[in-house]
Amino acid sequence: MSIKTQTLEYNKDKGRISLCTYSDDGFLESELDITDKVTTLVLDKLYDDYNLDDGDELLITKATNKKKKSNAVEVTTN
């Protein structure tokens, strides 16, 4: 019985999220582009969490706290 490994991989250069399947000897067997599906899920989650309606704006900014060496994300709705 062969064991297959599936991974989620993000290609920053192409802006693509893929579901990759590898054989037990490490060879790539398939690569499925799931960027659109992931984007839709993330947007649906944001709309639900922040009670947004169609046409609402969502601004996400990244602030770096140099003392703690951590990142914070601030979300503002209009």
C-alpha positions as a LaTeX table, in Angstrom:
\begin{tabular}{lrrr}
\hline
Residue & $x$ (\AA) & $y$ (\AA) & $z$ (\AA) \\
\hline
Met1 & 0.00 & 0.00 & 0.00 \\
Ser2 & 1.49 & 3.33 & $-1.02$ \\
Ile3 & 1.23 & 6.35 & 1.23 \\
Lys4 & 0.50 & 9.67 & $-0.41$ \\
Thr5 & 1.16 & 13.04 & 1.16 \\
Gln6 & $-0.96$ & 16.10 & 0.46 \\
Thr7 & 0.30 & 19.62 & 1.13 \\
Leu8 & $-1.05$ & 23.14 & 0.74 \\
Glu9 & 1.56 & 25.23 & $-1.01$ \\
Tyr10 & 1.65 & 28.97 & $-1.68$ \\
Asn11 & 3.67 & 30.34 & $-4.58$ \\
Lys12 & 4.23 & 34.01 & $-3.73$ \\
Asp13 & 5.65 & 34.83 & $-7.18$ \\
Lys14 & 2.55 & 33.51 & $-8.96$ \\
Gly15 & 0.08 & 34.36 & $-6.18$ \\
Arg16 & $-1.22$ & 30.82 & $-6.32$ \\
Ile17 & $-2.36$ & 28.37 & $-3.63$ \\
Ser18 & $-2.14$ & 24.70 & $-4.63$ \\
Leu19 & $-3.13$ & 21.36 & $-3.18$ \\
Cys20 & $-0.23$ & 19.05 & $-4.08$ \\
Thr21 & $-0.16$ & 15.27 & $-3.85$ \\
Tyr22 & 3.17 & 13.48 & $-3.52$ \\
Ser23 & 3.89 & 9.76 & $-3.82$ \\
Asp24 & 5.59 & 7.90 & $-0.98$ \\
Asp25 & 8.94 & 8.36 & $-2.76$ \\
Gly26 & 8.50 & 12.15 & $-2.86$ \\
Phe27 & 7.49 & 12.69 & $-6.47$ \\
Leu28 & 4.78 & 15.23 & $-7.29$ \\
Glu29 & 1.77 & 13.36 & $-8.67$ \\
Ser30 & $-0.74$ & 16.18 & $-8.96$ \\
Glu31 & $-1.12$ & 19.88 & $-8.34$ \\
Leu32 & $-4.56$ & 21.47 & $-8.10$ \\
Asp33 & $-4.93$ & 25.27 & $-8.13$ \\
Ile34 & $-7.33$ & 26.15 & $-5.28$ \\
Thr35 & $-6.63$ & 29.90 & $-5.12$ \\
Asp36 & $-10.18$ & 30.99 & $-6.04$ \\
Lys37 & $-11.79$ & 28.58 & $-3.57$ \\
Val38 & $-9.52$ & 29.63 & $-0.71$ \\
Thr39 & $-10.05$ & 33.32 & $-1.47$ \\
Thr40 & $-13.82$ & 32.84 & $-1.43$ \\
Leu41 & $-13.67$ & 30.99 & 1.90 \\
Val42 & $-11.51$ & 33.71 & 3.48 \\
Leu43 & $-13.78$ & 36.49 & 2.25 \\
Asp44 & $-16.90$ & 34.66 & 3.44 \\
Lys45 & $-15.30$ & 34.23 & 6.88 \\
Leu46 & $-14.38$ & 37.94 & 7.08 \\
Tyr47 & $-17.88$ & 38.99 & 6.03 \\
Asp48 & $-19.39$ & 36.71 & 8.69 \\
Asp49 & $-16.96$ & 37.68 & 11.50 \\
Tyr50 & $-17.35$ & 41.43 & 10.93 \\
Asn51 & $-21.04$ & 41.35 & 9.96 \\
Leu52 & $-20.34$ & 42.98 & 6.59 \\
Asp53 & $-22.81$ & 43.49 & 3.78 \\
Asp54 & $-22.17$ & 43.72 & 0.04 \\
Gly55 & $-20.58$ & 47.08 & $-0.70$ \\
Asp56 & $-18.95$ & 47.44 & 2.74 \\
Glu57 & $-15.24$ & 48.18 & 2.76 \\
Leu58 & $-12.74$ & 46.24 & 4.84 \\
Leu59 & $-9.29$ & 47.72 & 5.46 \\
Ile60 & $-6.62$ & 45.40 & 6.85 \\
Thr61 & $-3.32$ & 46.92 & 7.90 \\
Lys62 & $-0.21$ & 45.39 & 9.37 \\
Ala63 & 1.59 & 47.07 & 12.24 \\
Thr64 & 4.93 & 45.77 & 13.51 \\
Asn65 & 5.75 & 45.99 & 17.20 \\
Lys66 & 9.55 & 46.10 & 17.24 \\
Lys67 & 9.84 & 45.64 & 21.02 \\
Lys68 & 7.97 & 42.34 & 21.09 \\
Lys69 & 8.97 & 41.33 & 17.54 \\
Ser70 & 5.41 & 40.40 & 16.70 \\
Asn71 & 2.90 & 41.51 & 14.08 \\
Ala72 & $-0.58$ & 42.82 & 14.73 \\
Val73 & $-3.38$ & 43.07 & 12.22 \\
Glu74 & $-5.92$ & 45.85 & 12.57 \\
Val75 & $-9.26$ & 45.57 & 10.82 \\
Thr76 & $-11.40$ & 48.63 & 10.12 \\
Thr77 & $-14.83$ & 48.54 & 8.52 \\
Asn78 & $-16.52$ & 51.44 & 6.79 \\
\hline
\end{tabular}
